[in-house]
Amino acid sequence: MWVRAFPRRALVRIWWLLLSGSFVVGTADLLFGGEPTRLPDTGRMNPLAIVVPSLAGAFGVVLAGTVLAAVRRPYVAADAEALRLRPGIGRTLVLPWQRVAELTLVPIRRRALLLVRCAEAGPDTAPGGARPHWWDQGVLRDARQLRSVEPLNDYDVAIYLDDFVGVPYDLLESLEPYAPDHVLLIDKLD
């Protein structure tokens, strides 16, 4: 199992979100905090009275997602049977080695990225194991938008390596003893 790095980036996001949320909600409270819940002349609901609670609720939801990202962090582990990885806050994928075709390191804006290409299911591949879906591919979608030199359409899932302790090449090399001969290990960082 790869050792996870300190979640500095997530904690900085939480700090800025708390700071900006406090500023926005505080400013809205100064402007709209004294609004009555009902309009005095008609008795109808005052739409300005829900500005502050709506902003606070929206920042609360975003903050909860950011805290979840700081707690449920990326994960990579391997054994003789499978490669286990969690690219984001979602599920942990268990990919049997027979379903893995390639592991590649690429640079994306001065950050190293591990790309995983799965083999197509066929008679020679192992049954079972997770198949990456849309919600598992958030990092890959972000990388596709940032990468212009070489398209990343052939890959199924990606994970940033700066979330882990160690040099990217050494992290990839630590998977080598577990990967069967048919799995390509490629380093495109240079």
Phi and psi in degrees as a GROMACS rama.xvg file:
@    title "Ramachandran Plot"
@    xaxis  label "Phi"
@    yaxis  label "Psi"
@TYPE xy
-74.7207  142.032  TRP-2
-81.729  128.939  VAL-3
-79.3547  141.827  ARG-4
-78.1506  164.726  ALA-5
-61.0411  135.528  PHE-6
-78.1806  55.0441  PRO-7
-58.424  -46.2851  ARG-8
-62.0645  -42.1741  ARG-9
-67.5601  -38.5714  ALA-10
-68.719  -35.4077  LEU-11
-65.3603  -41.0522  VAL-12
-60.8298  -42.6399  ARG-13
-62.7404  -44.1845  ILE-14
-60.0971  -48.5808  TRP-15
-66.396  -35.3726  TRP-16
-66.59  -42.2894  LEU-17
-62.8683  -43.0125  LEU-18
-64.5196  -50.4156  LEU-19
-68.9076  -38.1931  SER-20
-63.2367  -41.5562  GLY-21
-63.0398  -41.1247  SER-22
-64.5904  -48.2249  PHE-23
-66.8321  -47.7662  VAL-24
-67.4003  -38.0914  VAL-25
-63.2561  -43.3765  GLY-26
-63.8361  -42.6308  THR-27
-63.9504  -36.3488  ALA-28
-66.8808  -38.9078  ASP-29
-63.1287  -38.8695  LEU-30
-80.6914  -42.2363  LEU-31
-119.125  2.67254  PHE-32
-65.42  -28.7189  GLY-33
-90.2125  5.87024  GLY-34
-69.8617  135.891  GLU-35
-72.2858  152.017  PRO-36
-71.4726  -27.4996  THR-37
-119.422  142.72  ARG-38
-71.8595  131.83  LEU-39
-65.3199  -34.8589  PRO-40
-82.7688  -30.4389  ASP-41
-112.12  -20.6559  THR-42
80.4462  3.55168  GLY-43
-78.677  164.805  ARG-44
-64.4032  134.606  MET-45
-88.3736  113.587  ASN-46
-63.9341  -25.8282  PRO-47
-72.1326  -18.9526  LEU-48
-73.3366  -19.4077  ALA-49
-98.5367  4.27457  ILE-50
-63.1821  -51.1118  VAL-51
-65.4639  -49.5169  VAL-52
-63.1381  -33.3099  PRO-53
-66.9202  -44.7023  SER-54
-64.1746  -42.6568  LEU-55
-63.1283  -41.0414  ALA-56
-65.1894  -40.8888  GLY-57
-64.263  -45.1618  ALA-58
-65.0715  -33.6321  PHE-59
-63.806  -42.0454  GLY-60
-65.6945  -44.7076  VAL-61
-64.8311  -40.4172  VAL-62
-64.7739  -40.7051  LEU-63
-61.6628  -41.9305  ALA-64
-64.3564  -37.9033  GLY-65
-70.0371  -39.9811  THR-66
-65.2888  -39.9538  VAL-67
-60.97  -38.747  LEU-68
-66.9754  -28.9056  ALA-69
-77.1437  -27.4518  ALA-70
-90.9139  -47.4451  VAL-71
-97.7303  90.4317  ARG-72
-99.5729  167.945  ARG-73
-57.181  154.101  PRO-74
-146.45  136.315  TYR-75
-139.454  129.458  VAL-76
-149.285  155.117  ALA-77
-144.034  150.714  ALA-78
-143.694  -170.717  ASP-79
-66.7087  -21.1945  ALA-80
-90.7908  -43.6956  GLU-81
-155.068  164.494  ALA-82
-102.381  126.31  LEU-83
-113.549  127.676  ARG-84
-149.377  149.127  LEU-85
-128.427  106.202  ARG-86
-74.8798  -20.9856  PRO-87
-148.103  -143.641  GLY-88
-87.7709  -4.10994  ILE-89
-76.8771  -149.724  GLY-90
-74.8267  160.866  ARG-91
-91.9052  122.084  THR-92
-84.6736  134.528  LEU-93
-112.143  107.306  VAL-94
-108.162  108.38  LEU-95
-57.9485  144.074  PRO-96
-57.7001  -28.8193  TRP-97
-68.5806  -18.6645  GLN-98
-93.4922  -5.73604  ARG-99
-98.6807  127.614  VAL-100
-103.94  -33.0732  ALA-101
-155.749  142.271  GLU-102
-124.101  121.557  LEU-103
-130.547  137.663  THR-104
-99.4566  128.897  LEU-105
-135.47  152.106  VAL-106
-89.6788  136.705  PRO-107
-130.921  105.971  ILE-108
47.2826  56.9823  ARG-109
64.2184  19.086  ARG-110
-122.274  137.952  ARG-111
-84.4903  142.327  ALA-112
-129.983  133.369  LEU-113
-96.236  120.834  LEU-114
-104.821  138.336  LEU-115
-120.074  125.519  VAL-116
-110.085  124.793  ARG-117
-90.2883  148.232  CYS-118
-77.2734  148.138  ALA-119
-66.1758  140.975  GLU-120
-66.7627  131.215  ALA-121
-157.034  -172.299  GLY-122
-67.1838  -24.0482  PRO-123
-94.2825  -1.64939  ASP-124
-98.5793  156.188  THR-125
-73.093  139.336  ALA-126
-73.7308  159.858  PRO-127
82.8609  -170.185  GLY-128
82.3419  157.894  GLY-129
-83.7484  145.843  ALA-130
-108.429  124.475  ARG-131
-59.3036  132.569  PRO-132
-111.766  -177.57  HIS-133
-54.7057  -45.7518  TRP-134
-70.7434  -16.4084  TRP-135
-86.4386  -8.51662  ASP-136
-109.385  24.6651  GLN-137
-61.0898  -44.8725  GLY-138
-64.6447  -40.0804  VAL-139
-65.1933  -40.6617  LEU-140
-63.3017  -42.1877  ARG-141
-61.8774  -43.3074  ASP-142
-65.4046  -36.5987  ALA-143
-62.9794  -35.5867  ARG-144
-72.0082  -32.3879  GLN-145
-87.2491  -21.9157  LEU-146
-93.1627  119.843  ARG-147
-114.479  -18.5122  SER-148
-72.4001  -49.4163  VAL-149
-134.118  123.709  GLU-150
-65.5405  149.707  PRO-151
-110.758  29.782  LEU-152
-72.851  -19.3742  ASN-153
-82.2969  -5.17562  ASP-154
-101.337  156.926  TYR-155
-107.401  -26.6266  ASP-156
-156.331  153.747  VAL-157
-140.46  156.868  ALA-158
-148.042  134.812  ILE-159
-75.0659  135.592  TYR-160
-87.1514  -12.6324  LEU-161
-75.2181  -1.59233  ASP-162
-82.5244  -1.08726  ASP-163
-126.087  156.458  PHE-164
-83.846  130.064  VAL-165
126.066  167.098  GLY-166
-80.5944  136.834  VAL-167
-51.8764  -42.7641  PRO-168
-61.4028  -41.8906  TYR-169
-66.7039  -34.4037  ASP-170
-65.1193  -44.2554  LEU-171
-64.182  -41.225  LEU-172
-63.4034  -29.1709  GLU-173
-69.0613  -18.2969  SER-174
-85.9192  -17.5662  LEU-175
-58.1593  -42.6952  GLU-176
-62.2304  -24.2034  PRO-177
-92.9646  -27.1142  TYR-178
-74.1217  130.473  ALA-179
-67.1155  171.666  PRO-180
-63.6695  -27.9906  ASP-181
-76.3455  -12.9116  HIS-182
-84.5197  122.063  VAL-183
-82.3322  129.962  LEU-184
-110.672  112.682  LEU-185
-124.528  134.349  ILE-186
-114.51  110.079  ASP-187
-109.938  23.3247  LYS-188
-73.6416  -27.2089  LEU-189
